[in-house]
């Protein structure tokens, strides 16, 4: 007997990291919804059979906007990663009241509203770890699934434990309707038996480029121009090191104070034999993290960032938007390998399919 397909949508889809990984696992995503039009070309990948990108604010979505993407005789899935800024540890939002004023606050509520409209058999959400401390998540979001016939699990994971060449702590949430056989077995593993590649494994094959230049054959392999002072600084930096490798003449004034010892993760070089640090939206800027190339005197290129985020090397990015915008898209994306492993959990634990690794 032919098994049912899992078909659905990706909310807050961005450039499609979550969709790309889920599709690799065998889940069919027919459409992605996002308010950022600049993500369209990457999400649709210029392919005839790609999921459709729909520019629409999730707050305006109603049931009739969505029904055509849920096919008869299939299991329904809603996946998504709401903008994480109100919950991120990188944001200087000290109180709950400050978070509530953020433009993106309330989108988790909207995500749940869409779930309630469609009542899918499967729900997947990925976000920053701090979301689990949010009052709405603890008191409303989880209670909804308890009261509406779902088994669910949520857990902090490090994507390096899921096979990614990067340390990145994320919160995963999976809910499965109790009508699905084996739904009670749903469990997000802390670690999947997948050996992480190191930085060199992933980007070591790329051509040498200097700061401010691009590879002729691969325009995405482009690096930001460094100031003369930052060139001296990166030359003085050791692989895996930080600004503490510099002579005093190159130090910023703030690093000369006792409090400077707390700045441990900026102006550093990445280490080739380790996984990468968390890639933010500013990974192309040498001074914002440990984003100096391990050997070449420059910051990471857009291509290197995309590969460390586990995007396929043939994935399309719209360079006409400029380096800053593309870096933001890459840094904000769900790493495809993480999404693929989540999809495999559903197929393996719930539907008894063989792995798509």
N, C-alpha and C positions, 0 to 999 in steps of 0.2 A: 504494500500500500504506500502510495506516495505521501511523504510528509508535507505538512503545511509550510508554506513560506512565511518568513517574518518580514513585514513590509511597513514602512512608516516614514517619519519626517525627523528633521534635525532643526531644533529651535536654537537661535543665536548661532547660526552655522559658521559665520566667519568665512575663512578660505577653505574650509572643508576637512580639517584634520580628523575630526570625529567621524564624519561620513566616510572618508577614505578608509579608515581602519575598520569600521563596521562592515563596509562593503567587502573588504578582503576576507572577513570572517564568514561571509555568506548572507548577511542581513542586507535587505534591499531598502535603500533610502531613496525615495522618489522626489523629495523636495527639501530644500533648506530655506529657512526664513531668517532674514537679518535686515537691520535698518541701514547697514553700511553698504552702499552701492559699489564701493571700490573693491569689494570682495567677489563680485559676480564672476569676473573672468577666471579667477583661480578656482572658485567653487565649481563652475561648469566645465573647466578644463578644455574648452573648445572641442568637446567630443559630442557626437550626436546622441550617445546613450548615457550621458552624464545626468545626474539629478538636476532638477530645475532650481535655479536660484530665484527666490521671490523676495523683493524688497518690500517689507511691511513691518511696522511696529507690532510686536507681539501683543501689546495692549489693545490693538484694534482687531485682532483675529477673532473670528466667530466660527462656530461649528461648520457652517456652509462653506467657509473658505478652505476647510481642511478635508472634508469627506471624500473628495475625489482622489486623495492620496492614500486612502486605506481601501485596499481591494477586497472583494468578496472572497470568502474561503481562504483567508490568510490570517495569521496572527498580526495584531497591530503593535507597533512600537513607537514610542516617543522618546527621543534622545535629545540631549542638549547640555550646554554649559553657559549659564547666564553670566553676564559680565561680573567679574569677581572683585572689582575695585572697592566696593563698600566693605568687603570682608578681608581684603588682603593685608598681610602683615607689613607690606611695603607702603601702605597708605598711612598718612599721619592723621588718622581719624581716631581720636582717643576715646570717644564715648559712643554709646548706642544712639543717642540723639543726633550726634554728628553724622553717623552712618545713615540714619534715616533721611537726612537732607541731601544725600548724594543722588545724582540723577539716575543712577542705576539701581538704587535701592527699591525694592518692591517687585523686581523682575522674577524673583523666586516665587512670589505669590502668583504672578501671571503664568509662570510655567505650570504651577499646580492647577490653575484655572483651566488651562488647556487640557491637562490630564483628565480633569473632571468632565470636560465636555466630551472627550473621545472615549475615555475608559479603556485604554489599551491593555493588552495582556502583559506587555513588557514596558518598563520605564527605566531609562538609564540617565544618570546625571553625573557630571564631573565638575568639580569646583575646587576652590582653595580650602585648605584644612580648617581655617577659622570659621567657615560657614556653620560647622556643627555646633558652634557656641552661640549662634544667633537665636534669639527667642522665638522667632517665627519658625525656624527650622525645627527646633526642639519641641515646641508646644503645638504647632499646627501642621507643619509639613509631615512629620512622622506619624502624627495621630491620624491624618487623612488615610494613610495606607493601612494603619491598624484597623480602622473602622470600615474599610471598603474592600475587603476580601482579597488582600494581598499578603504574600510573604515578602520580606525585604531584608536587605543587609546593607550596611554602610561602613566604610573603613578608610582610614588614612593609609595610603601606600606611597612608596618611593618608586618612581617609574623605572629607576635602575634595576629594581627587583622584578620588573616585568620585561626586561631585555633591552631597555633603552640605554644609550650611551650618555646619560645625563642624570644627575641627582635633581629630583623635582618631586616635592611632596604634594600629593593631591588627595582630595576626598572623593571617593567613588560611592555611588548609590545605585543599587539595582533593586527593582521591585518586580515581582512576578505574580500574576493572578493565581489564586488558589484553584482556579479551574484547569490550570496547566498541570499535567502529570509531573510529579516530582518537584513541584514548586517549593515544597518545604525544605528541599535540599539546597536552596540558593545560599551561596556563601562566597564572599569575595576573599580570595586567598591573599595573605599578607605578602607572599612571594610566589612567583611562578618559576618553575625550573627552566629558566631561560638564561643562558650566560650572556651578560652584557658585553657588548663590544666596547673597546676603549676609544679614546679620541682619535688616536692614530689609525685604528682600524677603519674608522668612518670617514676621516677627511685627509688622511695621509697621502692619498693618490692624486689629490688635486694639484694643478700646476702652481709653481711659485709665482706670487705677485707681490708688488710693493704697495705701500700705503698710497691711497688715492688713485689706484689703477685697477683695471679689469682684465680678465682673461679674454683674449680675442674670440675663442671658440665658445666660451660660456660667460655671457654678460652678467649672470647672477653672481659669478665669482668675482665680486668687486668689493674693495676695501675702502674705508673712509680715510681721508687725508689727515695726517697727524701734524700738529704744530711742531716747530723745531724743538721746543722744550720737551714735548711729549716723545719725540723721536729719541732724544737723549735718555729720557726716562725708561723707555722700553728696551733700549740697548743695554741699559744697566740692570734690567730685571732678569732674574733667573727663571728657568722653567719651573712652574709650580709655585713661584715666589710672589712677592708683593712689593709695594713701595719700600719696605724695610730693607730691600737689597740696594737701595740707591745711596750714593754719597750725599752728605748733608746739603750740598749746594743745589741739589735737585728737589729737595723736600718742599712741600707746601708748608706754610707757617703753622697750620693747624696740626700737622703731623709732628711738629717739634714740641708740642705741649704734651703733658701726661695723658690728656684725654685722647690724643692721637692714636694711642695703642688700641683703641676700640675699632678703628677703621681697618679691619683685617682682610676685607675681601674686595678692595678696589685697587686699580692700577696693577693688576697681576697678570701673569702669563698662565695660560691653561697648561695642564700636564698631559703629555701624550699617552702615558701608560695608565691613566686613570679615566674614569668617566668625567664628563664636563660638569661644571657647576650649573645651577638653575639658569637657563637662558631667559632674560627679561626682554622687554620690548626695545631695550637699548644695548643689545649685545654687540652692535657694531662700533660702540664708543669705548675706547680703551679705558677711560677714567671711571666708568660706571660699574665695574665688576672685574672679575678675573677673566677678562675677555681678550687679552693679548694672545696672539698666536704663540704656540710653544717654541717656535724656532725663528720664524720670520718676524721682522720688526714692524708689526702692524697689528691692528685689531682683527677680529674674526670677520670674514666676508659673509655676505648674505647667503651664499651657497653653503658655507660651512655651518651657519646657524640652522638652515633648513635641514641639512643632513643630520645634525645633532638633535633636531626635533623629530627625526625619523621620517621626514617627507621623502618620497622616492626622488631619485635624481632627475627624472623626466617630468616632475611636477611643474606646472606652469605658474609663474608669478609675474604680475604686471609691473614691469620695471618703469613704465611711463609714470607711475605714481611717485617715484623717487625713493631713495634709499631709506629715509626715515619711516615712510609709510609701510614699505614692504617689511622692514624689520619689526615694526609694530604688529603687522599681521602674523608674521612667523612667531614672534614671542608670545602672542596672545592665543595661539592655536593649541588645540588638544593634540598631543603627539599621536600620530596615527597608530604606532605600535601599541600604545595603551588601549586605544579604542578596539583594535583587533583582538587583543587578549580578552577584553570585556565581552566582545561578541562571541568569542570561543567559549567563555564560561557559560553563556546562555545555551549555545548549541550542545556543549558537552554535558552539562549538568541537567539541563531541562529537557532537551529533545533527544538526547542520546546519540547525537551526530558524532562523527569522528572529527578530530581537531583539524583546523585549517592552517596550522602553523606552517 
